[in-house]
Structure formats: structure tokens, C-alpha cells
Amino acid sequence: MTHKREIQGVVVKKSGDKTASILVTRSVLHPKYHKTVKRFKKYLVHDEKNELNVGDSVIAVECRPLSKTKSFRLKTIVATGVK
């Protein structure tokens, strides 16, 4: 069995049918100033049941490419956002 990469982030946009855009934040040590800085990246996640809303905290797992830019599918919803 192969190891699939998991990412955790917050839903920032509902992008069409069965798709959501999530923002993943990671902390990196700056090479010159030796201070922790935040780095951000957006991923498209496949949501088969259309159950995600903006503000939800989710975990997504890597899968085969579902479209040109979508290679992650929803695993679990960690916390729901404010409605």
C-alpha cells in the first residue's frame, strides 16, 4: 500500500459543483532572519456529497488527478465554520 499525503486547511471558496478551495498554512523558519513565517497554498478538493461550507476546517487526502488542477479528495470535516 502506498502512502497518501494528507493536508489540513480551511475552506475559503465553493468552486463549482463538488469542488471546494482550501487554504493550507504551514510555518517555515526564515533562512536569513531565523524567524518563523507563515506560508500559504490553495488546493482544490473533491467533495462528492457537496457538504462543505466556507469556514470549515477539513482534512484532504491525495488521490489520482480528477481534473487539471484537482488531485485531492475530502477525508473528514474537522470543524464546521460559523454560519
One Martini backbone bead per residue (centre of mass of N, CA, C, O) as a GRO file, in nm:
protein
   83
    1MET     BB    1   0.097   0.036   0.022
    2THR     BB    2   0.052   0.362  -0.021
    3HIS     BB    3   0.138   0.687   0.056
    4LYS     BB    4  -0.079   0.944   0.151
    5ARG     BB    5  -0.132   1.267   0.137
    6GLU     BB    6  -0.202   1.507   0.397
    7ILE     BB    7  -0.430   1.782   0.441
    8GLN     BB    8  -0.480   2.095   0.625
    9GLY     BB    9  -0.775   2.317   0.619
   10VAL     BB   10  -0.957   2.599   0.484
   11VAL     BB   11  -1.245   2.704   0.359
   12VAL     BB   12  -1.279   2.973   0.097
   13LYS     BB   13  -1.433   2.808  -0.147
   14LYS     BB   14  -1.688   2.750  -0.379
   15SER     BB   15  -1.598   2.547  -0.677
   16GLY     BB   16  -1.849   2.444  -0.777
   17ASP     BB   17  -1.916   2.121  -0.838
   18LYS     BB   18  -1.767   1.923  -0.600
   19THR     BB   19  -1.596   2.191  -0.504
   20ALA     BB   20  -1.308   2.306  -0.310
   21SER     BB   21  -1.125   2.567  -0.152
   22ILE     BB   22  -0.813   2.539   0.017
   23LEU     BB   23  -0.621   2.658   0.299
   24VAL     BB   24  -0.272   2.616   0.357
   25THR     BB   25  -0.076   2.621   0.655
   26ARG     BB   26   0.275   2.702   0.715
   27SER     BB   27   0.576   2.672   0.901
   28VAL     BB   28   0.880   2.870   0.853
   29LEU     BB   29   1.214   2.914   0.851
   30HIS     BB   30   1.406   3.172   0.808
   31PRO     BB   31   1.720   3.180   0.667
   32LYS     BB   32   1.818   3.469   0.780
   33TYR     BB   33   1.623   3.554   1.047
   34HIS     BB   34   1.509   3.316   1.224
   35LYS     BB   35   1.195   3.318   1.157
   36THR     BB   36   0.866   3.257   1.179
   37VAL     BB   37   0.676   3.181   0.885
   38LYS     BB   38   0.408   3.207   0.667
   39ARG     BB   39   0.260   2.965   0.444
   40PHE     BB   40   0.065   2.953   0.138
   41LYS     BB   41  -0.194   2.725  -0.002
   42LYS     BB   42  -0.396   2.616  -0.271
   43TYR     BB   43  -0.666   2.375  -0.297
   44LEU     BB   44  -0.840   2.130  -0.466
   45VAL     BB   45  -1.148   1.968  -0.360
   46HIS     BB   46  -1.325   1.675  -0.345
   47ASP     BB   47  -1.698   1.684  -0.303
   48GLU     BB   48  -1.934   1.453  -0.339
   49LYS     BB   49  -2.177   1.572  -0.124
   50ASN     BB   50  -2.182   1.881  -0.077
   51GLU     BB   51  -2.080   1.962   0.255
   52LEU     BB   52  -1.929   2.221   0.217
   53ASN     BB   53  -1.818   2.521   0.384
   54VAL     BB   54  -1.735   2.819   0.466
   55GLY     BB   55  -1.488   2.762   0.734
   56ASP     BB   56  -1.405   2.484   0.719
   57SER     BB   57  -1.234   2.216   0.866
   58VAL     BB   58  -1.001   2.003   0.685
   59ILE     BB   59  -0.933   1.676   0.539
   60ALA     BB   60  -0.705   1.571   0.285
   61VAL     BB   61  -0.648   1.336   0.014
   62GLU     BB   62  -0.462   1.184  -0.201
   63CYS     BB   63  -0.507   1.140  -0.560
   64ARG     BB   64  -0.605   1.113  -0.844
   65PRO     BB   65  -0.658   1.288  -1.115
   66LEU     BB   66  -0.967   1.475  -1.175
   67SER     BB   67  -0.804   1.714  -1.297
   68LYS     BB   68  -0.589   1.956  -1.367
   69THR     BB   69  -0.608   2.070  -1.033
   70LYS     BB   70  -0.738   1.795  -0.906
   71SER     BB   71  -0.582   1.577  -0.621
   72PHE     BB   72  -0.815   1.590  -0.399
   73ARG     BB   73  -0.991   1.444  -0.120
   74LEU     BB   74  -1.224   1.405   0.107
   75LYS     BB   75  -1.220   1.291   0.442
   76THR     BB   76  -1.268   1.526   0.672
   77ILE     BB   77  -1.449   1.708   0.919
   78VAL     BB   78  -1.339   1.885   1.187
   79ALA     BB   79  -1.482   2.179   1.143
   80THR     BB   80  -1.723   2.414   1.163
   81GLY     BB   81  -1.840   2.698   1.058
   82VAL     BB   82  -1.973   3.001   1.048
   83LYS     BB   83  -2.319   3.101   0.962
   0.00000   0.00000   0.00000
